Amino acid sequence: MGWCSWRAVAGRPAPRQAPPRWQVVSRLAVVGLVPVVVMAGCGGGAGPVAGPAPIAETPVEPGDIVTGFLDAANSRDHAAMARLFGTAKGPIGEPGGAFGCGLRRAGSWIGLGRPCVTAQEVELRMDVIARILAHESRRVGPPERVAGRGRPAVRVEVEMAVRDGEVVRVPFVLIRTEGHGWLVEQVELGRLTG
């Protein structure tokens, strides 16, 4: 006897009843959501550059972020640079999920913003910045508040010894994000290239 042989023993097959309407509707809703969830989670976006989780509980000082960014630039660690460089929305190396990037891409077609940056574009940008920021030594100054910004921002001056010991003062602007601590938002690269 099989696992459902109790029906045969009872002498008659169990009557088949239609499920309540709410069960049918909920099943259809779940079936309809599966493709959306799969597309959002498994889409073909650039995806984030590998790295640690956002810094939320232990905020790191802006000077530490600049030091880490410059160390990553000197060692040409593009992924580390991408985790420390960005805007108030987050690091450039974390463009968001495929679903969010899809919405941004669609919005960019009609002039409502810009599409997500691909991993290759991030790597190329970080490589250019790393080449310009190559230095022999540095001294990171204290952060100074930048007035007139919507989010907290600071300016950090760095004295960098570059080519043949020439010392150049390079300002970095860092912005405070909600979930990622401080990020380098701007670097005056013109001081090193001009």
Buried (B, 14 or more C-beta within 10 A) or exposed (E): EEEEEEEEEEEEEEEEEEEEEEEEEEEEEEEEEEEEEEEBEEBEBBBBBEBEEBBEEEEEBBBBBBBBBBBBBBEEBBBBBBBBBBEBBBBBBBBBBBBBBBBBBEEEEEEEEEBBBBBEEBBEBBBEBBEBBBBEEBEBBEBEEBEEBEEBBBBBBBBBBBEEEEEBEBBBBBBBBEEBBBBBBBBBEEBBEE
